[in-house]
């Protein structure tokens, strides 16, 4: 019972995120208005994605040091769930951008086209595609030990690609995304209220714990398959 406390905490934090996130008062900033509540989903899911990818690459390094197949399994499953959270964060970000960046006087397909050309969205897409390639690479190698070694090395490469693709290059190039000069959207340091901070940080922890929970279930199934295959 006590071993599962963090699972109960994950449920409580996410229930709190949805409840308080939709009901608590938020700043009425132009042009965000009520869409600012998406902060608890879009941004927090990306935080969870980065944490899951970090755990994945740590296990990839542990595999290269010990050659224990369980660490390869851990690395793969954390990367898989990290990709899912990345896709959810990307989707919620695009929807949010359609309300805050798009010109209401232009057709919706033209608005999405201009949003899709934003450097930060392009960088995020590249980062996710690099991790998709990680999955394809794994499935293309039949020998299990060779697959694990090659995948571990590629995992390290994929993780290092996250930083220029998401954090460095998009900040150098002009972008409508929050954090760039002249952006009318959200500045996390200055624009969110105390009420929002009370939801934001628990939401990051809640989404991360949910990701870890899902991953542990996938790891259990993968380990069972591994034992069956070894027999």
N, C-alpha and C positions, 0 to 999 in steps of 0.2 A: 504493500500500500504506500509506504513512505518513499519507495523508489520512483513512483509515478507522480510525485508532487509537481514536477515541472510541466507535466502534461495538463494537469488541472490548472496550473498557472497560465499556460498557453490559452486554454479555453476562456478563462476569466478575463485575460487581457484582451482577447479578440472581441468578446462580448462587450467589454468596456469600450473598446475602440469603435465598434459600430454604434453603440448606444450614445456614448458621450460625443462621438464624432459627428453624429447627425443632430444632436439636440443642444449641445452647448453653444453659447454665443460665439460668433467669429467676427473678425474685422470685416467691414463691408468696403473692401478695396476695389477701386475700378482698375481693370475691367473684370476682376475675379468674382466679386460678389459671393454667392453661395458655393461656387465651384472650388473655392479655397479648401473646402473639406476634402477634396481629393488628395491633399497633402498626406493624409493618414493612410492612403492606399498606394498611390504612385511612388512617392519618395520612400516610404517605409518598406515597400516590396523591393526596391532597388538596394536599400541597406541590407535587407535579408539576403538578397542575391549575392552581394559582395562577401558577406560572412560565409555563406555556403561555399562559394568558390574558394575562399581562403582555406576553409577546412579541407576541401577537396585537394588543393595543391599541397597542403601539409601532409596529407596521407600519401600522395604521390611520391613525395620526398622520402617518407618513411618506408615505402615499398622499395625504392632504389637502394636504401641503406640496409634493409633487412631481407629483401626478396620474399617476404611473407605475402602470400596471395590475398589475405584478408584486407590488407591495406589498399591493394588495387581495387577490390570490391568497394571499400569505403570511398575511395577517390571517385570512382565512376558514379556511385549513387548520389553523392553530394553534388557532383557536377550536374547530374540529370535534374535534380530538384532545383538547383540554382538556375538552370535554363528555364524551367517552368516559371519561376518567380521573375526572371528577367523578361519573359514574354508578357506576363501579366503587368509588370511595371511599364513595359513599352506600350502596351495597348491602352492602359489607363492614362499614360502620358500623352498619347496621340489624341485621345478623346478630349482631355483637358485642354490641349493646345488648340483644338478646333473651336473652343469657346473663348479663348483668351488671345490668341494670335491672329486668327483668321479675320478677314475683312467681311463683315456681314453683307456687304453689297456685291460680293462676288459669288458665283456658283460654288456649291459645296465641293465639287470635284476639283475645281481650280484651287480652292483653299487647302484641301488635303495635299494637293500636288506641291504647293509652296511650303507647307509644313514639312513634308517628307524630305525636302532639300536642305533642311536646317542641319548645320554641322554636328550638333549634339545628337540628333536623331540618327544621322548617318553613322556617327562613331559608335553609338549604342548598337545599331544593327550589325556593324562589322564585328564588334565584340561577341555578339551572340552567334554570328555565323562561324566565327573561329571555334566556338565551343560545339556548334553543330558538327563541324569538321572533326572534332575530337571523337564524337560518337560514331561518325562514319568510318574514321580510321580504325577504331576498335573492331567494328563489325567486319572490316575487310581483312583482318588477320585471324587465321584459324588456330595457330599454335598459341596456347594460353599463356605460357611464360613469355614468349616474344611479344605477344599482344600487350601484356602488362608492362614490360620494359619500355616499349615504344610509346605506349599511352601515357606513362608517367612522365617521360621526357616532353611529350607534346603538351601535357597538362601544365607543366611549368611555363612553356612558351605561351600557351593560351592565357595564363594568368598575367604574365608580364604585358601582354597585349591590351589588357583591360585598361591600364593606366594611360597610355597615349591615346587610345581610342575614346575613352570616356572622360578622363580628367584633364588631359594636357592639350591636345590639338583643338578640341572644340572650344576651349577657353581662349585660345589664341585667335581663332577665326571669328568673324562677326556672326552673332546668333541672336535670335529672339528669346532664347531660353533664359529663365531666371538666373541671375548671377552675372549677366553681361550688362555693360554700361548702357543706360538708356532703356532698359527693359521695363515695360509697364506691368509685368507680372510680379511674382513673389520673390522677395528677399527674405530668406529664412531668419537672418540675424536681426532684421529691423521691423519686419512687417507682421510676424505672427505674434499673437497676444499670449498672455500667461495661460489663459484657458487652453489655447492650442498646444502649448508646450506640455501641459498636463496630459494631453492625449497623444501627442507625437512620440514621445520617448517610450511610453508603454506599448504603443503600436509597433515600433521597431522591434522591441523585445518579443511581442506576441507573434508577429509574422515570422521572426527568426525561429522561435521555438516550434511553431507549426511546421516550418521547413525541416527542422531537425527531426521532429516526430515522424513526418512522412518518410524521411530518409531512413530512419531506424527500421521502419517496417519493410522498406525495400531491401535493406541490407540483410534482414533476417531471411527474406525469401531467396535472395541471391546466395547466401551462405548454405541454405538447405539444398539448392540446386547444385552448388559446388560439391557438397558432400556426396550427393547422389551420383554426380558425374565421376568423382574420384573412385567410387566403388565399382 
